[in-house]
Protein backbone atom coordinates (compact mmCIF):
# COMPACT_ATOMS: atom_id res chain seq x y z
CA UNK A 1 0.00 0.00 0.00
CA UNK A 2 2.85 2.33 0.84
CA UNK A 3 4.50 1.54 -2.50
CA UNK A 4 1.31 2.56 -4.27
CA UNK A 5 1.26 5.96 -2.58
CA UNK A 6 4.96 6.58 -3.17
CA UNK A 7 4.48 5.65 -6.83
CA UNK A 8 1.60 8.10 -7.07
CA UNK A 9 3.69 10.84 -5.49
CA UNK A 10 6.54 10.14 -7.91
CA UNK A 11 4.11 10.35 -10.83
CA UNK A 12 2.70 13.64 -9.57
CA UNK A 13 6.17 15.11 -9.12
CA UNK A 14 7.18 13.97 -12.61
CA UNK A 15 4.06 15.54 -14.11
CA UNK A 16 4.71 18.76 -12.21
CA UNK A 17 8.34 18.83 -13.38
CA UNK A 18 7.28 18.17 -16.97
CA UNK A 19 4.61 20.85 -16.72
CA UNK A 20 7.11 23.40 -15.42
CA UNK A 21 9.62 22.48 -18.14
CA UNK A 22 7.01 22.72 -20.88
CA UNK A 23 5.82 26.11 -19.74
CA UNK A 24 2.33 24.85 -18.78
CA UNK A 25 1.63 23.56 -22.27
CA UNK A 26 0.09 20.10 -22.42
CA UNK A 27 1.58 18.19 -25.32
CA UNK A 28 -0.14 15.48 -27.34
CA UNK A 29 2.31 12.89 -26.05
CA UNK A 30 1.46 13.61 -22.43
CA UNK A 31 -2.26 13.54 -23.17
CA UNK A 32 -1.88 10.23 -25.00
CA UNK A 33 0.06 8.80 -22.07
CA UNK A 34 -2.61 10.00 -19.64
CA UNK A 35 -5.39 8.41 -21.68
CA UNK A 36 -3.43 5.16 -21.95
CA UNK A 37 -2.99 5.02 -18.17
CA UNK A 38 -6.64 5.89 -17.55
CA UNK A 39 -7.73 3.11 -19.90
CA UNK A 40 -5.41 0.61 -18.18
CA UNK A 41 -6.69 1.64 -14.75
CA UNK A 42 -10.29 1.25 -15.89
CA UNK A 43 -9.65 -2.19 -17.38
CA UNK A 44 -7.88 -3.39 -14.23
CA UNK A 45 -10.65 -1.98 -12.00
CA UNK A 46 -13.36 -3.77 -13.97
CA UNK A 47 -11.31 -6.98 -14.04
CA UNK A 48 -10.77 -6.77 -10.27
CA UNK A 49 -14.49 -6.29 -9.62
CA UNK A 50 -15.36 -9.26 -11.84
CA UNK A 51 -12.80 -11.49 -10.10
CA UNK A 52 -14.11 -10.40 -6.69
CA UNK A 53 -17.68 -11.18 -7.76
CA UNK A 54 -16.64 -14.62 -9.03
CA UNK A 55 -14.79 -15.34 -5.77
CA UNK A 56 -17.88 -14.44 -3.72
CA UNK A 57 -20.06 -16.58 -6.00
CA UNK A 58 -17.63 -19.50 -5.59
CA UNK A 59 -17.66 -19.05 -1.82
CA UNK A 60 -21.47 -19.18 -1.86
CA UNK A 61 -21.44 -22.38 -3.95
CA UNK A 62 -18.81 -24.11 -1.77
CA UNK A 63 -20.63 -23.58 1.53
CA UNK A 64 -23.34 -26.15 2.38
CA UNK A 65 -25.82 -23.39 3.28
CA UNK A 66 -26.98 -20.17 1.67
CA UNK A 67 -24.89 -17.24 2.80
CA UNK A 68 -27.53 -14.76 1.64
CA UNK A 69 -30.25 -16.54 3.66
CA UNK A 70 -28.05 -16.61 6.76
CA UNK A 71 -27.11 -12.94 6.57
CA UNK A 72 -30.31 -11.35 5.24
CA UNK A 73 -33.12 -13.52 6.61
CA UNK A 74 -31.57 -14.96 9.77
CA UNK A 75 -29.57 -11.79 10.64
CA UNK A 76 -26.49 -13.87 11.41
CA UNK A 77 -23.95 -11.21 12.42
CA UNK A 78 -21.09 -13.71 12.73
CA UNK A 79 -21.61 -14.91 9.16
CA UNK A 80 -21.74 -11.31 7.90
CA UNK A 81 -18.44 -10.60 9.66
CA UNK A 82 -16.81 -13.68 8.12
CA UNK A 83 -18.07 -12.76 4.63
CA UNK A 84 -16.78 -9.20 5.08
CA UNK A 85 -13.35 -10.50 6.15
CA UNK A 86 -13.20 -12.82 3.13
CA UNK A 87 -14.18 -9.96 0.79
CA UNK A 88 -11.47 -7.71 2.25
CA UNK A 89 -8.89 -10.49 2.02
CA UNK A 90 -9.72 -11.27 -1.61
CA UNK A 91 -9.70 -7.56 -2.43
CA UNK A 92 -6.20 -7.18 -0.99
CA UNK A 93 -4.99 -10.15 -3.03
CA UNK A 94 -6.52 -8.75 -6.23
CA UNK A 95 -5.08 -5.28 -5.58
CA UNK A 96 -1.59 -6.63 -4.98
CA UNK A 97 -1.83 -8.78 -8.11
CA UNK A 98 -2.81 -5.73 -10.18
CA UNK A 99 -0.06 -3.55 -8.70
CA UNK A 100 2.56 -6.21 -9.35
Phi, psi and omega in degrees: 000319179294323177298324180296315181292321179293325176295322178293319179294321177297319179296318180295319180291325176293319178295319179294320179293320179293323179294319179292322181290327182274359180070038178063027176253124179275121181272165180293327179294318179292321179293320178296318178296318178299314180294323177297316180292322177295320178295316179297318179296320179293317179298315180293325178295314179296317178298319178296320179294319179296316179296320178297317178298317179295323178294320178292319177298318177296319179297322179292324180286328183285326182288146182283357180230168180276120180293320180297317179297318181296317185279313187279309186276318183271350181055047181278099183294324180295319179293320178297322178293319178295316179298318179296320178295320178295318179297317179295317179298314178295322178297320178295319178296316179296317180296318179290330176291323179289319182288336178093000000 
